[in-house]
Every structure is written in structure tokens, then in C-alpha cells.
């Protein structure tokens, strides 16, 4: 298998010389063996949105991870039975056997599969499956062009825009939603709930399935005390790196765990790291889940002090603000110490500024009523 990589400097020089949408050809004597190091990374602009992706150059052709195409709105899965990658949308289906330089495409007019040659092989490397970029893009009727002036590759997918992702409520009322990710945990969630109870403030907890299974009593307390709950996957993976079937499993299993524990299923979802592809966004939408991120990131997970967290909130809050904090299990008890210390003062300060604390669900309902 002839897999090669190139330095970023050399990539820029050659991409300027040879339009990427024509051939992706690089001069092999200058290339080093990609098996000896990690693959290179560069952005590709999908519907004008920059998507950082690893890539390989093989036989003079660009390969990207198969899951990259989820950013273009298609579903991507791996078939262990057929040792292949399966990429599909409503109108096209493509099967790419790993290690082969051909693909099988379903032709709907003929209701049959037909085999077509690829420019180079689909390969497995660095724990990923890499597929020929231009071949797949063309099969799904995407337009690819290279801007020599900006040294950028652009893909126009002609697919439907992703459903709305909420990062803030309406600015018509002074509402604020405190949110806590990655719990519940014995070390932090109970302390947060005690503070919220003392201050008579409502919040929303985006919980992980694994942690709910470990601490079901804490989720029951969250619900009993009137707080909101949201789905935050079972194990907290980066969803853009996961096959479509794995995303479904992460989300649906957590829905089932939450329902088993509380008798209800949440209708809001927060992707780990706030990262989501167009394909997965539609998947969640069709599961009845609204995607919620945040407008104020306290970065409390990094061990920020209470003073730093309070200053961040004060400088960035505005009506409809959604504040991100965490309640994950702490192996180091000091990690979220600043967040816990900041919480009561943060609530008092925002109340002095006449903010009302609501759950994310209440904030979204307010948006719909305006």
C-alpha cells in the first residue's frame, strides 16, 4: 500500500501550482511515508464552513476519513460483514470495500448495484478508514473547487441546511440558564444541587448515560427538585469521529437509561465538546431532540478559580444567556473547586442585575411564545 504524506509548507506550494479539484497530484520523491507518523491535517470548506480534517495522499490522490462526509449531510457506516464503508443519503448509496479500488453504487432507476472504478484504494490507517475524496464527492453530486488565491478547497454539497442549533435564548427578557455537563457525580452534583436549593435557582443538567447508571438517585433528585435534564451521550465521544450507527447508539441508549430512571425522556441534547456534523444534527432532529450549546463558557473544567469564572460570566452574560459549567466526577478534587465556589456568588450577582434563572426547556418555550 503506497500511502504518503506531505508537509504543510509543501502542500501549500503544490496546491498553488496544481488546482486541487483537477487532480490532487503531488510529486512523490518529496513525500515521506505516512505510516511512519501521524497524517497531516488541513481545513476543507464545506458549504463555506471550515472543517479541519486529517488526510492522506495516495497514488497522487487525496483521501479523507470516511466520517468527514457526515459534514456534507450523508450517513456513514462500516460493514464488518462486507469489510466496507457504506455512505448514503436519501437518493444515493455507495459501498466502498476496504483495500479495493472500486465502489458499488446503488442505481435507483435500475433498482440494482453497479461497480465503478475508483482513482485509488479505500484504506484503513491510523485507526480510521480513508476514502478517495473527489470520487465520493462526485458520486453524491457535490461541487469541488480550489481557490488558488486563498489556497482553499471548497465543497458545495447542495444538501439541506442543518437544523437550528440553539446557543442562546431570546434577548427580550432577562432570563439565564445555568447548565452543567458530564454528570451526575457523587463528588460534585450533590454539592451543586445543595447550592441551587439554597438559592432557589433552577438549572439544567446534561447527563451521561454511564454516569446515570452509576448514580440514578442523583438524577432522580435533579428531576424531583425541578431542574431540567438533557442528553449528553452515554460515554462522551467526539461525535464527528463516530460512524452514524454509533451516534445513534450513544444517544438512544442514554434516552432509554434516563427514561428507565426518571420515567421521562429529554427533548434536548448537547453534543460533547459542542461538536456536531450536519448529518448527525439531522439525525438528532429526527429523533425529536433539540440541539443546545452555550453562549458563555466558563471553562471550569480547566481548574479556573472562582474569581476567573465570575469575571467570565459577568463579561459575557446577556439576556437569554446559556452558561456552561460541569459536574463530572473529579479525580482531582480541586478541578471544579473554583466552579463550586463561584456558583452562589454568580447567582447572587445575576439576581442583583435582575436576571431570572430558568431551565433550558423554559427558555426555549419563551422563545416560541415571542
C-alpha positions as CSV (number, residue, x, y, z in Angstrom):
1,X,0.0,0.0,0.0
2,X,1.6,3.2,-1.2
3,X,0.4,5.8,1.4
4,X,2.3,9.1,1.5
5,X,2.1,12.4,3.3
6,X,3.5,15.9,2.8
7,X,4.4,18.9,5.0
8,X,2.1,21.8,5.2
9,X,4.5,24.1,3.5
10,X,5.0,21.7,0.6
11,X,1.2,21.2,0.4
12,X,0.6,24.9,0.1
13,X,3.2,25.3,-2.6
14,X,1.9,22.4,-4.7
15,X,-1.7,23.3,-4.2
16,X,-1.0,26.7,-5.6
17,X,0.6,25.1,-8.6
18,X,-2.0,22.4,-9.3
19,X,-5.7,23.1,-8.7
20,X,-6.9,20.6,-6.1
21,X,-10.2,20.0,-7.9
22,X,-8.4,18.8,-11.0
23,X,-6.1,16.1,-9.9
24,X,-4.7,16.4,-6.3
25,X,-1.3,15.2,-7.7
26,X,1.8,15.6,-5.6
27,X,5.4,14.9,-6.6
28,X,6.2,11.6,-5.0
29,X,10.0,11.9,-4.5
30,X,9.5,14.6,-1.9
31,X,6.9,12.7,0.1
32,X,7.6,10.8,3.3
33,X,5.9,7.6,4.4
34,X,2.6,8.3,6.2
35,X,2.9,5.1,8.1
36,X,5.9,6.5,10.0
37,X,4.0,9.4,11.6
38,X,0.6,10.9,12.0
39,X,-1.4,12.0,9.0
40,X,-1.4,15.7,8.1
41,X,-4.4,18.0,8.9
42,X,-5.9,20.8,6.9
43,X,-9.3,22.6,6.5
44,X,-11.7,21.8,3.7
45,X,-14.6,24.3,3.4
46,X,-17.9,22.5,3.3
47,X,-20.7,24.9,2.3
48,X,-18.3,27.7,3.3
49,X,-17.7,26.2,6.8
50,X,-14.1,25.2,7.5
51,X,-13.8,21.6,8.6
52,X,-10.4,20.5,9.9
53,X,-9.6,17.0,8.7
54,X,-6.7,14.6,8.6
55,X,-5.8,13.4,5.1
56,X,-3.5,11.1,3.2
57,X,-2.0,11.4,-0.3
58,X,-2.0,8.0,-2.1
59,X,-1.1,7.4,-5.7
60,X,-1.3,11.2,-6.2
61,X,-4.9,11.4,-4.9
62,X,-6.4,12.9,-1.7
63,X,-8.0,10.6,0.8
64,X,-10.0,11.8,3.8
65,X,-11.6,9.9,6.7
66,X,-15.0,8.4,5.6
67,X,-16.7,10.2,8.5
68,X,-15.6,13.5,7.1
69,X,-18.6,13.3,4.7
70,X,-21.0,13.5,7.6
71,X,-20.3,17.2,7.4
72,X,-21.8,17.1,3.9
73,X,-25.1,15.7,5.2
74,X,-24.6,12.0,4.4
75,X,-24.7,9.0,6.7
76,X,-21.5,6.9,7.1
77,X,-21.3,3.4,8.5
78,X,-18.9,0.5,8.4
79,X,-20.0,-3.0,7.5
80,X,-17.9,-5.6,9.3
81,X,-19.6,-8.4,7.3
82,X,-18.6,-6.9,3.9
83,X,-15.4,-5.2,5.2
84,X,-16.5,-2.0,3.6
85,X,-17.7,1.6,4.2
86,X,-21.3,2.4,3.4
87,X,-22.2,6.1,2.6
88,X,-25.7,7.1,1.8
89,X,-28.4,9.8,1.7
90,X,-32.0,9.8,0.5
91,X,-31.1,9.5,-3.1
92,X,-27.6,7.8,-3.3
93,X,-25.9,4.8,-1.7
94,X,-22.3,3.9,-2.1
95,X,-20.3,0.9,-0.8
96,X,-16.5,1.1,-0.7
97,X,-14.7,-2.1,0.1
98,X,-11.6,-1.5,2.2
99,X,-8.4,-2.2,0.4
100,X,-10.1,-2.1,-3.0
101,X,-10.0,0.5,-5.8
102,X,-13.6,0.2,-6.8
103,X,-17.0,1.1,-5.3
104,X,-20.5,-0.4,-5.6
105,X,-23.2,2.2,-6.2
106,X,-27.0,1.6,-6.0
107,X,-28.7,2.8,-9.1
108,X,-32.3,3.5,-8.1
109,X,-33.6,3.7,-11.7
110,X,-32.4,0.1,-12.2
111,X,-33.0,-1.0,-8.7
112,X,-29.6,-2.6,-8.8
113,X,-26.0,-2.2,-7.7
114,X,-23.3,-1.5,-10.2
115,X,-19.5,-1.5,-9.8
116,X,-17.3,1.5,-10.7
117,X,-13.6,2.1,-10.6
118,X,-12.0,4.5,-8.0
119,X,-9.0,6.7,-8.6
120,X,-7.3,4.8,-5.7
121,X,-8.0,2.3,-2.9
122,X,-10.0,2.9,0.2
123,X,-7.6,2.2,3.0
124,X,-7.5,1.7,6.8
125,X,-4.8,3.6,8.6
126,X,-4.3,5.4,11.9
127,X,-7.5,3.7,13.3
128,X,-9.5,5.4,10.6
129,X,-11.0,4.5,7.2
130,X,-9.8,6.8,4.4
131,X,-11.8,7.2,1.2
132,X,-10.9,8.9,-2.1
133,X,-12.2,12.4,-1.6
134,X,-13.0,13.5,-5.1
135,X,-14.6,10.2,-6.1
136,X,-17.0,10.2,-3.2
137,X,-17.9,13.9,-3.6
138,X,-18.7,13.4,-7.3
139,X,-20.9,10.4,-6.6
140,X,-23.0,12.5,-4.3
141,X,-23.2,15.3,-6.8
142,X,-21.1,17.7,-4.8
143,X,-19.2,20.6,-6.4
144,X,-15.5,20.8,-5.6
145,X,-13.3,23.7,-6.4
146,X,-9.9,25.0,-5.4
147,X,-9.3,28.8,-4.8
148,X,-5.7,29.4,-5.8
149,X,-5.7,32.9,-4.3
150,X,-6.8,31.7,-0.9
151,X,-5.2,28.3,-1.1
152,X,-8.5,26.7,0.0
153,X,-10.6,23.8,-1.1
154,X,-14.4,24.4,-1.3
155,X,-17.2,21.8,-1.4
156,X,-20.8,22.7,-2.2
157,X,-23.0,19.9,-1.1
158,X,-26.4,21.1,-2.4
159,X,-27.8,19.4,0.7
160,X,-30.4,20.9,3.1
161,X,-29.0,23.2,5.8
162,X,-28.6,21.7,9.2
163,X,-31.5,22.2,11.7
164,X,-31.2,25.1,14.1
165,X,-28.6,24.8,17.0
166,X,-29.5,26.9,20.0
167,X,-26.7,28.6,21.8
168,X,-28.8,31.4,23.3
169,X,-32.4,32.4,24.2
170,X,-34.3,35.5,23.3
171,X,-32.9,38.8,24.4
172,X,-36.4,40.1,25.1
173,X,-36.4,39.0,28.7
174,X,-33.6,38.9,31.3
175,X,-33.5,35.1,31.6
176,X,-30.4,33.0,32.1
177,X,-30.0,29.2,32.0
178,X,-27.3,27.6,34.1
179,X,-26.2,24.3,32.7
180,X,-24.0,21.5,34.0
181,X,-22.4,18.8,31.7
182,X,-21.0,15.3,32.2
183,X,-22.7,14.3,35.4
184,X,-24.2,13.1,37.6
185,X,-21.4,12.5,40.0
186,X,-21.3,11.9,43.8
187,X,-18.4,14.3,44.1
188,X,-20.0,17.4,42.5
189,X,-23.6,17.1,41.5
190,X,-24.9,16.8,45.1
191,X,-23.0,20.0,46.1
192,X,-24.4,21.9,43.1
193,X,-27.9,20.8,43.9
194,X,-27.5,21.9,47.6
195,X,-26.4,25.4,46.4
196,X,-29.3,25.6,43.9
197,X,-31.7,24.6,46.6
198,X,-30.4,27.1,49.0
199,X,-30.5,29.9,46.4
200,X,-33.9,28.8,44.9
201,X,-32.4,28.7,41.4
202,X,-33.2,26.3,38.6
203,X,-30.7,24.8,36.2
204,X,-30.3,22.2,33.5
205,X,-28.1,19.1,33.7
206,X,-26.9,17.4,30.5
207,X,-26.2,13.9,31.8
208,X,-24.2,11.0,30.5
209,X,-25.8,7.6,30.3
210,X,-22.9,5.8,32.0
211,X,-23.0,8.2,35.0
212,X,-26.7,8.0,35.3
213,X,-26.4,4.2,35.6
214,X,-23.8,4.7,38.4
215,X,-25.8,7.4,40.2
216,X,-29.5,7.0,39.4
217,X,-30.5,8.6,42.7
218,X,-28.9,11.8,41.8
219,X,-30.8,12.1,38.5
220,X,-34.0,11.4,40.4
221,X,-33.1,14.2,42.8
222,X,-32.4,16.6,39.9
223,X,-35.9,15.9,38.5
224,X,-37.6,16.0,41.9
225,X,-36.2,19.4,42.6
226,X,-37.5,20.9,39.4
227,X,-34.4,21.1,37.3
228,X,-34.1,20.3,33.6
229,X,-32.3,17.3,32.1
230,X,-30.8,16.8,28.7
231,X,-29.0,14.0,26.9
232,X,-25.2,14.3,26.7
233,X,-24.4,10.8,25.2
234,X,-23.5,7.6,27.0
235,X,-19.7,7.8,27.1
236,X,-18.9,11.4,25.8
237,X,-17.2,10.6,22.5
238,X,-16.5,13.2,19.8
239,X,-19.5,12.5,17.6
240,X,-17.9,13.8,14.3
241,X,-15.4,11.0,14.6
242,X,-18.1,8.3,15.0
243,X,-20.0,6.3,12.5
244,X,-23.7,7.1,12.1
245,X,-24.8,3.8,13.9
246,X,-22.5,4.6,16.8
247,X,-24.0,8.1,17.2
248,X,-27.5,6.6,17.2
249,X,-26.4,4.0,19.9
250,X,-24.8,6.7,22.1
251,X,-27.9,8.9,22.1
252,X,-30.7,6.3,22.1
253,X,-29.2,4.2,24.9
254,X,-28.9,7.3,27.0
255,X,-32.5,8.2,26.3
256,X,-33.5,4.7,27.4
257,X,-31.4,5.0,30.6
258,X,-32.9,8.3,31.5
259,X,-36.4,7.1,30.9
260,X,-35.8,4.0,32.9
261,X,-34.5,6.1,35.8
262,X,-37.0,9.0,35.8
263,X,-40.0,7.9,33.7
264,X,-39.4,10.6,31.1
265,X,-37.2,11.2,28.0
266,X,-35.5,14.6,27.5
267,X,-36.1,16.6,24.3
268,X,-32.8,18.5,24.4
269,X,-29.3,17.3,23.6
270,X,-25.8,18.8,23.9
271,X,-23.1,17.2,21.8
272,X,-19.8,16.5,23.6
273,X,-17.4,19.4,23.0
274,X,-20.2,21.2,21.2
275,X,-19.1,19.4,18.0
276,X,-21.8,18.1,15.6
277,X,-21.9,17.4,11.8
278,X,-24.8,18.2,9.5
279,X,-25.7,14.6,9.2
280,X,-25.8,14.0,12.9
281,X,-27.7,17.2,13.5
282,X,-30.5,15.9,11.2
283,X,-30.3,12.5,12.9
284,X,-31.0,14.1,16.3
285,X,-33.7,16.3,14.9
286,X,-35.5,13.3,13.5
287,X,-35.2,11.7,17.0
288,X,-37.1,14.6,18.4
289,X,-34.1,16.3,20.1
290,X,-33.3,20.0,20.0
291,X,-29.5,20.7,20.0
292,X,-28.3,23.1,22.6
293,X,-24.8,24.5,23.1
294,X,-24.0,27.7,25.1
295,X,-23.2,31.4,24.9
296,X,-21.0,31.6,28.0
297,X,-18.2,29.1,28.5
298,X,-16.7,29.3,32.0
299,X,-14.0,26.7,31.1
300,X,-14.3,25.5,34.7
301,X,-13.1,22.0,33.6
302,X,-9.6,23.5,33.3
303,X,-9.4,24.4,37.0
304,X,-10.3,28.1,36.8
305,X,-10.6,30.0,40.0
306,X,-13.9,31.3,41.3
307,X,-12.8,34.8,40.6
308,X,-12.0,33.9,37.0
309,X,-15.3,32.2,36.4
310,X,-17.3,35.0,37.9
311,X,-15.5,37.5,35.8
312,X,-16.1,35.4,32.6
313,X,-19.8,35.3,33.3
314,X,-20.0,38.9,34.2
315,X,-18.2,40.0,31.0
316,X,-20.2,37.7,28.7
317,X,-23.7,37.4,30.0
318,X,-26.7,38.9,28.3
319,X,-30.4,38.3,28.3
320,X,-31.1,34.7,27.1
321,X,-27.6,33.6,28.1
322,X,-26.8,29.9,28.5
323,X,-23.9,29.3,30.9
324,X,-21.7,26.2,30.6
325,X,-20.3,24.6,33.7
326,X,-19.6,20.9,34.7
327,X,-20.3,18.4,37.3
328,X,-18.2,15.5,36.1
329,X,-16.6,13.0,38.6
330,X,-13.4,14.6,39.8
331,X,-10.3,12.5,40.2
332,X,-8.7,15.7,41.4
333,X,-11.0,17.3,43.9
334,X,-9.6,20.8,43.1
335,X,-10.6,20.7,39.4
336,X,-14.1,22.0,39.9
337,X,-13.5,23.7,43.3
338,X,-13.5,27.1,41.6
339,X,-16.8,26.4,39.9
340,X,-18.5,25.3,43.1
341,X,-17.1,28.3,44.9
342,X,-18.3,30.7,42.2
343,X,-21.8,29.3,41.8
344,X,-23.5,31.0,44.8
345,X,-21.8,34.4,44.1
346,X,-22.7,34.1,40.4
347,X,-26.4,33.6,41.3
348,X,-26.4,36.5,43.7
349,X,-24.7,38.8,41.2
350,X,-27.0,37.9,38.4
351,X,-30.0,38.4,40.6
352,X,-28.8,41.9,41.5
353,X,-28.8,42.5,37.8
354,X,-32.4,41.3,37.7
355,X,-31.9,38.0,35.9
356,X,-34.3,35.1,36.4
357,X,-32.9,31.6,36.4
358,X,-34.8,29.1,34.2
359,X,-34.3,25.7,32.7
360,X,-33.2,25.4,29.1
361,X,-36.6,24.0,28.3
362,X,-38.4,27.0,29.8
363,X,-36.1,29.4,27.9
364,X,-36.9,27.6,24.6
365,X,-40.6,27.8,25.4
366,X,-40.2,31.5,25.9
367,X,-38.6,31.8,22.5
368,X,-41.5,30.0,20.9
369,X,-44.0,32.4,22.7
370,X,-42.4,35.6,21.4
